[in-house]
Amino acid sequence: MIERALWVTTDLFEASTPHPDFINPRCFGEDFANWLAPCLAQRGVDASEPIQEDFGWVILLKSAQSTFTLSLGIMDESIGQVPAVWRIGVAYEKPLNPIKSWFKRAPVEALQLLFQEVQSIVRGEPGFIVSTDEP
């Protein structure tokens, strides 16, 4: 797997009260993911509806012939904190088919372009403090 990540500090999204439909009590980020997915779509990125995972939320991104995973979750120590720190990662996982993974180069350039789009979106939001360094 190859991945690029950044961290966003903000008080704009729910980080304290778990929703009854959470898979577990730390699945915060639905409102953040629902904000981010349309921003990506406005920039021409083929983005799925957010999907709940045990760590937070995922948005599937399609580019050319590859699918990427945008993961979004609150940092454990930020649960209940205002502002909270969120981690956003954009990743590509090799196909499970070994023949395809041997002959298909990882789409590093496409991953970097998608990551730059995400970074541009969050850096453009005045309510965010964005860092590429893990806190």
Rosetta silent file (secondary structure, phi, psi, omega in degrees, C-alpha in Angstrom):
SEQUENCE: MIERALWVTTDLFEASTPHPDFINPRCFGEDFANWLAPCLAQRGVDASEPIQEDFGWVILLKSAQSTFTLSLGIMDESIGQVPAVWRIGVAYEKPLNPIKSWFKRAPVEALQLLFQEVQSIVRGEPGFIVSTDEP
SCORE:     score description
SCORE:     0.000 S_00000001
   1 L     0.000  138.011  170.766    0.000    0.000    0.000 S_00000001
   2 E  -114.950  142.265 -174.872    1.164    3.501   -0.736 S_00000001
   3 E  -149.055  148.938  170.142   -0.368    6.385    1.163 S_00000001
   4 E  -122.652  141.773 -176.381   -0.119   10.120    1.706 S_00000001
   5 E  -138.586  157.039  172.194   -1.593   11.642    4.858 S_00000001
   6 E  -146.411  165.378 -178.385   -2.305   14.940    6.530 S_00000001
   7 E  -124.219  136.722 -178.135   -3.800   16.093    9.803 S_00000001
   8 E  -121.440  127.555  174.075   -6.509   18.703   10.231 S_00000001
   9 E  -105.402  124.598 -178.192   -7.259   20.505   13.474 S_00000001
  10 E  -159.854  158.116  173.866  -10.742   22.033   13.576 S_00000001
  11 L  -111.019   15.663 -174.681  -13.783   22.602   15.732 S_00000001
  12 L   -83.186  -11.421 -175.392  -16.198   22.428   12.793 S_00000001
  13 L  -127.269  152.572 -178.094  -17.204   18.767   13.148 S_00000001
  14 L   -60.730  127.762 -179.695  -18.738   16.612   15.893 S_00000001
  15 L  -136.253   11.801 -174.123  -16.078   15.010   18.077 S_00000001
  16 L  -122.738  -42.562 -172.397  -17.863   14.328   21.370 S_00000001
  17 L  -106.844  109.969  178.493  -21.207   12.588   21.102 S_00000001
  18 L   -62.863  141.672  175.548  -21.294    9.185   19.359 S_00000001
  19 L   -81.674  152.085 -179.723  -24.281    8.636   17.086 S_00000001
  20 L   -62.891  -23.333 -178.455  -26.460    5.575   17.743 S_00000001
  21 L   -90.991    6.574  177.570  -25.630    4.165   14.289 S_00000001
  22 L   -64.957  142.139  173.942  -21.839    4.152   14.880 S_00000001
  23 L   -64.005  -40.046  174.038  -20.134    0.773   14.458 S_00000001
  24 L  -146.586  169.598 -172.477  -18.185    1.664   17.599 S_00000001
  25 L   -66.801   -4.066 -178.169  -17.983    4.765   19.810 S_00000001
  26 L  -110.332   17.638 -176.175  -15.053    6.310   17.887 S_00000001
  27 L   -84.087   38.857  178.015  -16.564    6.481   14.386 S_00000001
  28 L   -66.195  158.281  174.940  -16.668   10.259   14.320 S_00000001
  29 L   118.504   -0.405  179.535  -16.281   12.075   11.030 S_00000001
  30 H   -58.577  -45.505 -179.686  -19.539   11.474    9.172 S_00000001
  31 H   -66.239  -35.853  176.542  -20.193   15.224    8.979 S_00000001
  32 H   -65.128  -48.653  179.948  -16.575   15.838    7.895 S_00000001
  33 H   -62.351  -39.515  178.476  -16.784   13.136    5.187 S_00000001
  34 H   -69.501  -22.476  173.184  -20.157   14.485    4.009 S_00000001
  35 H   -78.722  -42.176 -173.320  -18.545   17.923    3.698 S_00000001
  36 H   -74.181  -40.598 -176.171  -15.435   16.632    1.877 S_00000001
  37 H   -56.821  -47.903  178.268  -17.028   14.284   -0.708 S_00000001
  38 H   -66.725  -31.206  176.416  -18.970   17.046   -2.550 S_00000001
  39 H   -61.821  -41.317  177.641  -15.884   19.305   -2.458 S_00000001
  40 H   -65.441  -44.463 -179.711  -13.971   16.570   -4.289 S_00000001
  41 H   -61.246  -37.611  178.142  -16.809   16.069   -6.774 S_00000001
  42 H   -62.513  -24.446  179.274  -16.850   19.822   -7.514 S_00000001
  43 L   -94.666    8.932  176.544  -13.205   19.478   -8.566 S_00000001
  44 L    87.199    9.392  178.379  -14.028   16.622  -10.945 S_00000001
  45 L   -85.015  130.553  177.286  -12.938   13.773   -8.666 S_00000001
  46 E   -76.753   97.273 -174.626  -15.145   10.674   -8.916 S_00000001
  47 E  -115.276  134.379  178.244  -15.934   10.283   -5.196 S_00000001
  48 L   -76.416  171.895  168.289  -18.310    7.765   -3.617 S_00000001
  49 L   -67.058  148.469  177.878  -20.711    8.472   -0.811 S_00000001
  50 L   -61.193  143.403 -178.630  -18.933    8.169    2.567 S_00000001
  51 E  -121.664  130.087  179.280  -18.813    4.649    4.022 S_00000001
  52 E   -75.089  136.243  174.112  -18.547    3.981    7.759 S_00000001
  53 L  -126.273  173.840 -176.885  -15.615    1.874    8.945 S_00000001
  54 L   -69.751  -19.125 -179.529  -14.565    0.883   12.442 S_00000001
  55 L   -99.436  -14.583 -175.137  -11.975    3.728   12.592 S_00000001
  56 L   159.435 -120.642 -173.863  -14.073    6.458   10.956 S_00000001
  57 E  -136.421  153.149  179.818  -15.116    6.996    7.329 S_00000001
  58 E  -129.502  141.712  171.060  -13.951    6.084    3.825 S_00000001
  59 E  -125.061  123.976  177.401  -14.571    7.706    0.460 S_00000001
  60 E   -83.466  132.471 -178.721  -13.625    5.690   -2.621 S_00000001
  61 E  -117.998  131.202  179.218  -11.946    7.774   -5.315 S_00000001
  62 E  -110.652  135.933  178.607  -11.658    6.662   -8.931 S_00000001
  63 E  -144.931  121.613 -178.087   -8.997    7.979  -11.242 S_00000001
  64 L    53.543 -115.417 -177.550   -8.302    6.535  -14.684 S_00000001
  65 L  -110.834   21.406 -177.743   -8.145    2.770  -14.100 S_00000001
  66 E  -126.189  152.691  174.184   -7.402    2.814  -10.381 S_00000001
  67 E  -116.262  134.811 -179.556   -9.428    3.111   -7.223 S_00000001
  68 E  -117.686  158.988  179.649   -8.028    4.919   -4.213 S_00000001
  69 E  -115.790  122.135  170.727   -9.213    5.033   -0.622 S_00000001
  70 E   -98.659  118.482  178.903   -9.597    8.266    1.279 S_00000001
  71 E  -108.145  141.298 -177.535   -9.764    7.474    4.980 S_00000001
  72 E  -138.228  124.369  179.334  -10.881   10.028    7.523 S_00000001
  73 E  -155.121  155.325  177.940  -10.878    9.532   11.269 S_00000001
  74 E   -79.537  143.245  174.634  -10.468   11.378   14.517 S_00000001
  75 L   -71.163  136.326 -174.492   -7.251   10.879   16.441 S_00000001
  76 H   -50.751  -43.770 -177.280   -8.043    8.855   19.592 S_00000001
  77 H   -71.801   -8.073  179.045   -6.700   11.502   21.964 S_00000001
  78 H   -94.380   -9.595 -179.634   -8.949   14.132   20.306 S_00000001
  79 L   -60.002  125.902 -178.857  -12.255   12.414   21.052 S_00000001
  80 L    85.339   -3.784 -179.215  -14.234   14.854   23.153 S_00000001
  81 L   -95.568  148.612  174.507  -11.742   17.679   22.528 S_00000001
  82 L  -131.910  117.109   -0.824  -12.509   20.993   20.851 S_00000001
  83 L   -76.238  164.633  179.538  -10.818   21.536   18.501 S_00000001
  84 E  -108.116  156.676  176.042  -10.166   17.948   17.445 S_00000001
  85 E  -105.047  129.726 -178.334   -7.363   16.538   15.293 S_00000001
  86 E  -117.665  145.347  175.264   -8.407   14.452   12.290 S_00000001
  87 E  -108.689  130.690  175.038   -6.278   12.259   10.034 S_00000001
  88 E  -120.003  124.450  177.875   -6.983   12.119    6.303 S_00000001
  89 E  -123.354  142.645  173.677   -5.144    9.535    4.225 S_00000001
  90 E  -117.869  121.532 -171.969   -5.252    8.854    0.503 S_00000001
  91 E  -133.435  156.353  171.961   -4.059    5.331   -0.320 S_00000001
  92 E  -126.014  128.116  176.968   -3.679    2.829   -3.128 S_00000001
  93 L  -109.532  135.157  179.241   -3.669   -0.881   -2.361 S_00000001
  94 L   -60.200  148.708  176.740   -2.210   -3.359   -4.800 S_00000001
  95 L   -61.128  149.348  178.481   -4.693   -5.748   -6.419 S_00000001
  96 L   -71.725  -24.268  177.318   -5.105   -9.088   -4.683 S_00000001
  97 L   -70.281  113.561 -174.999   -4.551  -10.847   -7.998 S_00000001
  98 H   -62.418  -31.684  179.918   -0.768  -11.513   -7.948 S_00000001
  99 H   -66.900  -44.882  177.871   -0.440  -11.452  -11.731 S_00000001
 100 H   -62.946  -41.364 -177.491   -2.026   -7.995  -11.945 S_00000001
 101 H   -69.170  -26.953  177.332    0.095   -6.708   -9.077 S_00000001
 102 H   -72.418  -38.482 -172.327    3.294   -7.945  -10.756 S_00000001
 103 H  -100.280   -9.446 -179.162    2.587   -6.303  -14.083 S_00000001
 104 L  -106.255  118.428  178.231    0.687   -3.192  -13.053 S_00000001
 105 L   -69.289  144.787  175.662    2.759   -0.330  -11.712 S_00000001
 106 L   -64.382  133.998 -176.771    1.364    1.464   -8.691 S_00000001
 107 L   -79.865   67.358 -175.544   -0.252    4.711   -9.878 S_00000001
 108 H   -60.572  -41.181 -178.413    1.955    6.961   -7.751 S_00000001
 109 H   -65.160  -43.292  178.999    1.373   10.042   -9.922 S_00000001
 110 H   -64.998  -39.580  177.529   -2.425    9.676   -9.793 S_00000001
 111 H   -62.103  -44.088 -179.699   -2.278    9.174   -6.018 S_00000001
 112 H   -63.600  -40.031  178.287   -0.178   12.317   -5.642 S_00000001
 113 H   -64.064  -42.432  177.466   -2.615   14.340   -7.784 S_00000001
 114 H   -64.205  -42.380  179.065   -5.584   13.169   -5.700 S_00000001
 115 H   -61.943  -39.770  178.234   -3.712   13.938   -2.491 S_00000001
 116 H   -64.204  -36.671  176.193   -2.915   17.430   -3.790 S_00000001
 117 H   -63.037  -46.451  179.133   -6.637   17.989   -4.510 S_00000001
 118 H   -61.129  -46.345 -178.981   -7.538   16.939   -0.958 S_00000001
 119 H   -61.031  -41.828  179.175   -4.759   19.099    0.457 S_00000001
 120 H   -62.886  -41.689  179.500   -5.900   22.093   -1.614 S_00000001
 121 H   -62.201  -51.594 -175.231   -9.492   21.698   -0.388 S_00000001
 122 H   -71.815  -33.512  177.226   -8.606   21.518    3.303 S_00000001
 123 H   -68.252  -24.066  179.089   -5.947   24.241    3.093 S_00000001
 124 L   -81.393   -6.558 -179.035   -8.587   26.507    1.522 S_00000001
 125 L   -92.054  115.961 -176.508  -10.912   26.184    4.518 S_00000001
 126 L   -63.558  -21.153 -179.569  -10.251   29.031    6.991 S_00000001
 127 L   -84.768    7.470 -177.464  -11.529   26.946    9.938 S_00000001
 128 L  -115.067  143.244  164.876   -8.783   24.331    9.501 S_00000001
 129 E  -109.628  120.662 -172.432   -5.188   24.103   10.650 S_00000001
 130 E  -114.314  137.693  178.532   -3.508   21.627    8.279 S_00000001
 131 E  -140.940  146.054  173.187   -0.246   19.761    8.770 S_00000001
 132 L   -99.048    3.601  176.820    1.570   17.000    6.907 S_00000001
 133 L  -101.998  129.243  179.198    3.458   16.149   10.114 S_00000001
 134 L   -62.955  131.398 -179.602    1.892   13.623   12.458 S_00000001
 135 L   -69.333    0.000    0.000    1.057   15.274   15.789 S_00000001
